[in-house]
Amino acid sequence: MRPAKTQRQFERPIKWQDIASGLWIAEQLQNRLDTWCPQLFGYHLIKLGSLSNELDTHSSTIRHQVSIAKGGNKIGLFASSQALPIQASTIDACILTHGLDFSSDPHQVLREIERVLTADGCLILSGFNPFSWVGLGRLLPIVRHKSPWNGRMFTPARVRDWLHLLGFEILADEAFGFGFNSGRYRTLQCIEHMAQRYMPVMCDNYFIVAKKRTHPLTPIKEKWRLKPRLISVPMANCRSSNRRQG
């Protein structure tokens, strides 16, 4: 297994049109966000990356929403996702769509998200699956320099392991896009639905919802027990009773 951290710098897509079938992927993600955003509660929500910024999250009751990225349009805070200028345990929800695929240190990105999230804070992320038709496209030299093949792809199982190590609980794990997002065409939507249900490991994209869990350390105390009370017999009485018997 290749190490997650690398010195290679990746060209991040600024908008969904920069990715092959990006508009269709954004539509699928938007449908899932419309389902999960109303379940996000709190005071602060951040969207990491330019791609996340293009998705609509106004269905959430969280009103204070900030987009964080190194560049792009309508960005509220220009910063790196590997070093967020945010105080720890202050963010209630975070959205990261296809951001790990173009990061040189995805571990650090997830560690920063875990740091800024409050207890029971929610993380929504997505990415490309290397064991799919899109992943196999990286073997073709003609498309290696194009997005998304110029980025990195991590298996959903590996991403889930990283989240578990950071103390996250997986609430949802979905897959979509089979045969290079064949669901774009109505005649192939039945194949898309069957692949999501029976062959999710071969779908091009994954969608994960995780919640940060904080378990306080409570010392285990011994149960309090009553000490048995010893009844002492006076020696004088014992001697007197012995004499009477004699």
C-alpha positions in Angstrom: 0.0 0.0 0.0 1.4 3.4 -1.0 1.9 5.9 1.8 -0.7 8.6 2.0 1.7 11.5 2.4 3.8 12.6 -0.6 5.9 15.5 -1.7 4.1 15.8 -5.0 2.0 18.9 -5.6 -1.4 18.4 -7.3 -3.3 20.8 -9.6 -6.7 21.2 -7.8 -9.8 21.7 -9.9 -11.4 25.1 -9.2 -14.9 24.2 -10.5 -16.8 21.0 -11.3 -16.4 21.6 -15.1 -12.7 21.0 -14.7 -13.5 17.3 -13.9 -14.7 14.8 -16.4 -18.5 14.4 -15.9 -18.1 16.9 -13.0 -21.5 18.5 -13.4 -23.2 15.1 -13.1 -21.1 14.3 -10.0 -22.0 17.7 -8.5 -25.7 17.0 -9.2 -25.5 13.6 -7.4 -23.7 15.2 -4.4 -26.3 17.9 -4.3 -29.1 15.4 -4.0 -27.4 13.7 -1.1 -26.6 17.1 0.6 -30.3 18.1 0.3 -31.0 15.0 2.4 -28.3 15.4 5.0 -28.0 19.2 5.4 -31.4 19.5 7.2 -29.9 17.1 9.8 -26.9 19.4 10.5 -27.4 21.6 13.6 -25.2 24.1 15.4 -23.7 27.5 14.8 -20.8 27.2 12.3 -20.3 25.2 9.1 -17.3 25.2 6.9 -16.9 24.0 3.3 -13.3 23.0 2.4 -12.2 23.4 -1.2 -13.5 25.2 -4.2 -15.6 22.2 -5.3 -17.4 22.2 -1.9 -18.1 25.9 -2.2 -20.1 25.4 -5.4 -22.6 23.1 -3.7 -25.7 24.6 -2.0 -26.0 24.0 1.8 -28.7 26.5 2.6 -31.1 23.7 3.5 -29.1 23.4 6.8 -30.3 25.3 9.8 -26.7 26.4 10.4 -26.6 30.0 9.2 -23.0 30.9 9.6 -21.3 29.1 6.7 -17.7 29.8 5.5 -15.9 28.5 2.4 -12.2 27.8 2.9 -9.8 27.2 0.0 -6.5 28.3 -1.5 -8.2 29.9 -4.5 -11.4 30.2 -6.3 -14.5 32.3 -6.5 -16.6 33.5 -3.5 -14.2 32.1 -1.0 -14.7 33.4 2.5 -11.3 32.5 3.9 -8.1 31.8 1.9 -6.2 29.0 3.7 -4.9 25.5 3.4 -7.0 22.6 4.6 -3.9 21.1 6.2 -3.5 24.1 8.5 -6.9 25.6 9.3 -6.7 29.0 11.1 -9.6 28.0 13.3 -9.8 27.4 17.1 -10.2 23.8 18.2 -13.7 22.4 18.9 -15.6 25.4 17.4 -17.1 24.0 14.1 -20.3 22.0 14.1 -20.2 20.6 10.5 -17.6 20.3 7.7 -18.1 19.4 4.0 -15.2 18.1 2.0 -16.1 17.0 -1.5 -13.4 15.2 -3.5 -10.7 17.1 -1.6 -8.6 14.1 -0.4 -8.0 13.1 -4.0 -5.9 16.3 -4.6 -4.1 16.6 -1.3 -0.5 15.8 -0.6 -1.2 14.8 3.0 -4.8 13.5 3.4 -4.1 12.4 7.0 -3.3 15.9 8.0 -6.5 17.2 6.4 -8.6 14.8 8.4 -6.7 15.5 11.6 -7.3 19.2 11.1 -11.0 18.6 10.6 -11.2 16.4 13.7 -9.4 19.2 15.6 -11.8 22.0 14.7 -15.0 19.9 15.0 -16.9 20.0 18.2 -18.0 16.9 20.1 -20.6 15.1 17.9 -19.6 17.4 15.0 -20.5 16.1 11.5 -18.2 15.5 8.5 -19.5 14.9 5.0 -16.9 13.9 2.4 -16.7 12.3 -1.0 -14.0 11.1 -3.4 -13.1 8.9 -6.3 -12.8 5.1 -6.0 -9.6 3.7 -7.6 -11.2 0.3 -8.1 -13.7 1.5 -10.7 -13.9 2.4 -14.3 -12.6 5.9 -13.6 -9.8 4.4 -11.5 -8.7 2.1 -14.3 -8.5 5.2 -16.6 -5.3 6.1 -14.8 -3.6 3.3 -16.7 -4.1 5.2 -20.0 -1.2 7.7 -20.7 -3.5 9.9 -22.8 -5.6 11.0 -19.8 -3.1 10.9 -16.9 -2.6 14.6 -17.0 -6.3 15.4 -16.9 -8.7 15.6 -13.9 -9.5 13.4 -12.1 -6.8 11.0 -13.2 -4.0 13.5 -12.4 -5.0 13.3 -8.7 -4.9 10.5 -6.1 -7.7 8.0 -5.4 -8.1 6.2 -2.1 -10.4 3.3 -1.5 -13.5 4.0 0.6 -12.4 1.3 3.0 -9.1 3.1 3.6 -10.8 6.4 4.2 -13.2 4.7 6.7 -10.2 3.3 8.5 -8.6 6.8 8.8 -11.9 8.1 10.2 -12.2 5.3 12.7 -8.7 6.0 14.0 -9.7 9.6 14.6 -12.7 8.6 16.6 -15.4 9.1 13.9 -18.6 7.0 13.7 -19.8 6.3 10.2 -23.4 7.3 9.7 -23.7 6.7 6.0 -21.6 5.1 3.3 -22.9 5.3 -0.3 -21.5 4.8 -3.8 -22.6 6.1 -7.1 -21.5 6.4 -10.7 -20.9 3.1 -12.6 -19.2 2.8 -15.9 -17.9 6.3 -15.9 -21.1 7.8 -14.5 -23.4 5.9 -16.9 -26.3 7.3 -14.9 -26.2 10.5 -16.9 -28.2 8.8 -19.6 -31.8 7.8 -18.9 -31.4 4.5 -20.8 -28.7 3.4 -18.4 -30.2 4.6 -15.2 -31.3 1.0 -14.4 -27.6 -0.1 -14.6 -26.7 2.7 -12.2 -29.3 1.7 -9.7 -28.3 -1.9 -9.8 -24.6 -1.1 -9.4 -25.3 1.1 -6.4 -27.2 -1.8 -4.8 -25.2 -4.9 -5.8 -21.8 -3.6 -6.9 -20.9 -0.6 -4.8 -17.2 -1.5 -4.8 -17.1 -0.8 -8.6 -18.8 2.6 -8.5 -16.7 5.6 -9.3 -17.5 7.8 -6.3 -18.1 7.4 -2.6 -20.1 9.5 -0.2 -19.5 9.2 3.5 -21.2 10.9 6.5 -19.3 10.6 9.8 -19.8 12.0 13.3 -17.1 12.8 15.7 -17.5 10.9 18.9 -15.8 11.9 22.2 -15.8 9.4 24.9 -14.7 10.9 28.3 -12.4 8.8 30.5 -14.3 7.9 33.7 -12.3 6.2 36.4 -13.8 3.0 37.7 -14.3 3.2 41.4 -14.6 0.2 43.7 -18.0 -0.6 45.0 -18.5 0.7 48.6 -19.0 -2.1 51.0 -19.9 -2.2 54.6 -17.2 -3.8 56.8 -18.5 -6.7 58.9 -18.9 -5.7 62.5 -17.2 -8.0 65.0 -19.0 -8.7 68.2 -16.5 -9.1 71.0 -17.4 -11.2 74.1 -16.1 -9.9 77.4 -13.5 -12.2 79.0 -14.9 -11.7 82.5 -18.2 -13.1 81.5 -16.6 -16.1 79.9 -14.5 -16.9 83.0 -17.5 -16.5 85.4 -19.6 -18.9 83.3 -16.8 -21.5 83.3 -16.6 -21.3 87.1 -20.3 -21.9 87.5 -20.1 -24.9 85.2 -17.3 -26.3 87.3 
